[in-house]
Amino acid sequence: MKQEISSQIIDTEKKIKQLEIELFMLKEKIEEFQKQDNVAIICFSGEWDKLFASFSIANGALGLGKEVHMFFTFWGATAMRDKNGKSSKRKSLSQKALGKILPANINATPLSKMNFGGFGKLLMKKEMKKQNIDDLQTLMKQAHDLGAHFHCCDTSLQLLGFDCDELLEKDKTDWCGVSSFLSIALQSKVTLFI
Amino acid sequence: MENIEDIELDCRGMKCPRPIIELAKAKRNASPGSIINIIADDLAFESDVKAWCQTTGNKIIDFNKEENIVKVSIEICEVS
């Protein structure tokens, strides 16, 4: 009888220990999950107003102390273009044409609405200056200075014929594909597609 | 010895999200226990500063609003 009871006690103790280990692992997982509160922004549009929204939100998130990752893909890749950048790569005829047609840098991007051949944007920029609203380049620089991570879609750049020498902050920008960005997005609580 | 001090920030004339950026920058250099006195006239600032404090774990110890001008004193509770 005594032996039975003592073996039962040993069994119960073993189970408690196992449960304690499982609880500890769960707590660690919860802590890890709580730490994952990055903000990921996919900048797909190469339009001035949409990029403005992206960088405003990025700055706000950085102000809140969050880690911010921005993924520039397709038309959004033009935001990273450097006006004075020179490519050393040989380009196809269509890539050359795209290079000429697409905005030379973030400042040259058009408005998505009411652009009126650049006149609408001119009016908006004037009004923003009057109201002391930061312009797009300032927001971009600020985001960068506050530690935002810039990622550029490799395929989009190749398609549009942009060379890495033609891009801003080329040393600090990460060249990546969909999977590497998704692995970041999976660790983020907020992912925006703009 | 930690350097506890009062920091004054004048963000009048700045528009969202600039006042919060300035506040976040000031907080980076502030030791716990320091007070940041910030004044701003952006319409979004009132709700933004409350959200900022709630998210970052800092405390509003004084809040004053006259017309559109908001004056807030924030106690820094943790190191960034």
Boltz contact constraints between the chains, C-beta under 6 A:
constraints:
  - contact:
      token1: [A, 56]
      token2: [B, 17]
      max_distance: 6.0
  - contact:
      token1: [A, 59]
      token2: [B, 17]
      max_distance: 6.0
  - contact:
      token1: [A, 59]
      token2: [B, 21]
      max_distance: 6.0
  - contact:
      token1: [A, 60]
      token2: [B, 17]
      max_distance: 6.0
  - contact:
      token1: [A, 63]
      token2: [B, 17]
      max_distance: 6.0
  - contact:
      token1: [A, 63]
      token2: [B, 20]
      max_distance: 6.0
  - contact:
      token1: [A, 63]
      token2: [B, 21]
      max_distance: 6.0
  - contact:
      token1: [A, 63]
      token2: [B, 24]
      max_distance: 6.0
  - contact:
      token1: [A, 64]
      token2: [B, 55]
      max_distance: 6.0
  - contact:
      token1: [A, 65]
      token2: [B, 56]
      max_distance: 6.0
  - contact:
      token1: [A, 132]
      token2: [B, 13]
      max_distance: 6.0
  - contact:
      token1: [A, 132]
      token2: [B, 15]
      max_distance: 6.0
  - contact:
      token1: [A, 133]
      token2: [B, 15]
      max_distance: 6.0
  - contact:
      token1: [A, 134]
      token2: [B, 18]
      max_distance: 6.0
